[in-house]
Amino acid sequence: MSEVHKAISAHSSKQHEHIKAFMRLENMREMAIEEAVLKCKNDEPFTTELINEITGQMNQLAKKGIVPPRRLVSAEMVREYVSRM
């Protein structure tokens, strides 16, 4: 295997790992959003802290240019979403 081929394979492998990590974080973020929405619907106290912690990790990966950034979520955004349901 040539050095160029090794370098391309390593780069491709690294990109694949970034995408896998992003997808794992995306699933965690969606679960955290669902939990906040459910609590909001039930008039229970909720926070967006975990959502935004995960979002921050996703945005660190996005800085590498492979995956898209995600918006931070405010409690007001959750309330507005629930009110439209």
Backbone bond lengths (Angstrom), bond angles and torsions (degrees), N, CA, C in turn:
res aa  C-N    CA-C-N  psi(-1)  N-CA   C-N-CA  omega(-1)  CA-C   N-CA-C  phi
1 M - - - 1.456 - - 1.535 108.11 -
2 S 1.311 116.38 130.88 1.464 119.94 -178.59 1.531 110.79 -73.64
3 E 1.320 116.36 161.95 1.463 121.58 178.76 1.531 110.75 -62.49
4 V 1.327 116.41 -37.12 1.464 120.33 179.34 1.526 109.48 -64.66
5 H 1.324 116.13 -44.60 1.461 120.96 179.54 1.536 110.38 -61.91
6 K 1.333 116.74 -41.84 1.465 120.86 177.82 1.525 111.09 -61.71
7 A 1.321 115.36 -43.32 1.467 120.27 -179.56 1.528 111.26 -64.57
8 I 1.332 116.58 -41.74 1.463 120.72 178.54 1.529 109.81 -65.18
9 S 1.314 117.17 -43.75 1.465 121.42 178.68 1.524 111.26 -61.37
10 A 1.329 116.39 -43.24 1.463 120.64 179.79 1.523 110.58 -64.16
11 H 1.335 116.19 -42.24 1.468 120.97 179.25 1.521 110.48 -63.74
12 S 1.314 116.13 -45.44 1.459 121.61 179.71 1.530 110.84 -61.96
13 S 1.310 116.14 -42.95 1.459 121.99 179.19 1.533 110.85 -62.36
14 K 1.324 115.72 -41.95 1.469 121.16 179.37 1.538 110.47 -64.25
15 Q 1.326 116.66 -42.57 1.463 120.37 177.68 1.521 110.62 -62.11
16 H 1.322 116.59 -42.30 1.458 121.23 179.53 1.533 110.38 -61.02
17 E 1.323 117.44 -40.68 1.467 121.34 178.25 1.531 111.06 -64.56
18 H 1.340 117.32 -39.35 1.473 121.09 177.51 1.524 110.10 -62.17
19 I 1.314 116.26 -43.05 1.468 120.79 -179.14 1.528 110.49 -66.20
20 K 1.328 117.02 -42.48 1.463 120.42 178.26 1.534 110.64 -62.11
21 A 1.322 116.99 -43.24 1.465 121.38 178.99 1.528 109.98 -63.49
22 F 1.330 116.29 -41.89 1.463 121.25 179.36 1.521 110.36 -61.69
23 M 1.331 117.70 -44.91 1.456 121.53 -179.03 1.534 110.95 -64.74
24 R 1.321 116.67 -38.98 1.461 120.88 177.12 1.533 109.53 -61.95
25 L 1.329 116.28 -45.59 1.462 121.05 178.58 1.530 111.03 -65.73
26 E 1.324 117.20 -37.93 1.469 121.28 178.78 1.530 110.26 -60.16
27 N 1.331 116.65 -42.68 1.467 120.29 178.04 1.527 111.04 -64.64
28 M 1.322 116.60 -42.25 1.464 120.56 178.56 1.532 110.43 -63.37
29 R 1.316 116.03 -40.34 1.468 121.07 179.86 1.516 110.66 -64.25
30 E 1.325 116.50 -44.68 1.467 120.56 179.18 1.532 110.91 -61.13
31 M 1.314 117.34 -41.00 1.470 120.70 178.50 1.532 110.39 -64.60
32 A 1.322 117.28 -40.56 1.470 121.07 179.00 1.525 110.63 -66.22
33 I 1.335 117.17 -38.02 1.468 120.99 177.43 1.527 109.48 -65.76
34 E 1.328 116.77 -45.36 1.473 120.26 179.39 1.523 111.00 -58.89
35 E 1.331 116.83 -40.34 1.464 120.53 179.38 1.530 110.86 -64.76
36 A 1.328 117.05 -43.52 1.467 120.84 178.73 1.524 110.63 -63.79
37 V 1.320 116.91 -41.40 1.474 121.20 179.35 1.528 109.99 -63.58
38 L 1.316 116.73 -45.20 1.467 120.89 179.94 1.528 111.18 -61.05
39 K 1.328 116.48 -45.10 1.464 119.96 178.71 1.526 110.74 -63.23
40 C 1.326 116.23 -41.80 1.464 120.47 179.39 1.534 110.13 -62.03
41 K 1.334 116.40 -44.95 1.479 121.05 178.29 1.520 111.43 -57.53
42 N 1.333 116.44 -36.94 1.465 122.06 -177.46 1.526 112.87 -90.50
43 D 1.341 116.26 13.06 1.467 122.46 -179.14 1.527 112.45 54.99
44 E 1.319 116.11 34.39 1.465 121.57 175.96 1.528 108.30 -98.44
45 P 1.331 116.94 152.64 1.465 118.44 176.62 1.539 110.37 -64.56
46 F 1.325 116.01 142.87 1.467 120.58 178.83 1.518 108.86 -146.45
47 T 1.299 114.62 162.69 1.460 120.58 177.75 1.530 108.80 -135.38
48 T 1.310 116.44 157.46 1.466 121.25 176.78 1.532 110.32 -104.79
49 E 1.315 116.62 12.57 1.464 121.32 -175.73 1.536 112.10 -59.07
50 L 1.330 117.88 -48.86 1.456 120.96 -179.48 1.530 110.60 -65.35
51 I 1.319 116.43 -41.33 1.478 120.57 178.37 1.522 109.56 -55.66
52 N 1.317 116.09 -48.07 1.463 120.42 -175.43 1.525 112.98 -75.56
53 E 1.318 116.90 -26.01 1.464 119.55 174.16 1.540 108.81 -66.06
54 I 1.320 115.78 -45.56 1.466 120.79 178.14 1.529 110.03 -64.80
55 T 1.327 116.54 -42.21 1.464 121.31 178.66 1.526 110.56 -58.57
56 G 1.315 117.04 -40.75 1.464 121.24 178.02 1.520 111.77 -60.61
57 Q 1.330 115.96 -41.29 1.472 119.83 177.44 1.530 110.19 -64.75
58 M 1.330 116.19 -40.68 1.467 120.37 179.06 1.533 110.38 -63.68
59 N 1.316 115.57 -40.76 1.458 119.44 -178.30 1.523 112.34 -70.20
60 Q 1.332 117.31 -26.55 1.466 119.97 173.02 1.532 109.58 -64.58
61 L 1.329 116.56 -41.88 1.466 120.02 176.68 1.532 110.39 -65.89
62 A 1.334 116.40 -38.06 1.471 120.92 -178.78 1.532 111.51 -63.06
63 K 1.321 117.29 -28.67 1.467 120.29 179.04 1.526 111.90 -61.93
64 K 1.313 116.30 -21.20 1.462 120.58 178.66 1.531 111.21 -81.33
65 G 1.339 116.60 -4.06 1.456 121.11 171.72 1.509 117.22 85.05
66 I 1.322 118.42 4.52 1.461 119.93 -176.26 1.523 111.48 -93.93
67 V 1.323 116.56 -37.36 1.462 122.16 -176.13 1.529 109.36 -120.42
68 P 1.344 116.89 157.52 1.470 119.83 -177.38 1.528 112.39 -79.13
69 P 1.328 117.48 150.51 1.463 120.01 175.30 1.530 110.13 -73.43
70 R 1.307 116.72 161.03 1.459 123.12 176.85 1.522 108.79 -120.10
71 R 1.330 115.30 151.57 1.463 120.78 179.55 1.515 110.74 -80.93
72 L 1.315 115.64 145.75 1.451 120.41 171.11 1.527 107.65 -68.81
73 V 1.321 117.09 153.31 1.460 122.29 -175.97 1.524 108.86 -116.14
74 S 1.317 116.68 132.55 1.461 121.41 176.74 1.534 109.20 -101.83
75 A 1.314 115.32 160.74 1.471 119.92 176.67 1.531 109.49 -60.70
76 E 1.317 116.46 -35.53 1.469 120.49 179.14 1.534 110.97 -63.61
77 M 1.308 117.11 -38.19 1.467 120.53 177.76 1.533 110.22 -62.36
78 V 1.330 116.68 -40.44 1.467 120.43 178.22 1.518 109.70 -64.17
79 R 1.340 116.48 -46.30 1.480 120.49 179.30 1.527 111.55 -59.70
80 E 1.330 116.70 -42.97 1.465 120.16 179.43 1.529 110.81 -63.57
81 Y 1.321 116.77 -41.92 1.458 121.26 178.64 1.535 110.42 -61.00
82 V 1.331 116.34 -46.38 1.468 120.74 -179.65 1.522 110.56 -64.11
83 S 1.316 117.92 -38.66 1.465 120.32 179.97 1.519 113.14 -66.35
84 R 1.355 116.79 -24.15 1.471 120.90 179.85 1.524 112.01 -87.68
85 M 1.323 117.30 -10.97 1.478 120.86 -177.02 1.526 111.76 -73.25
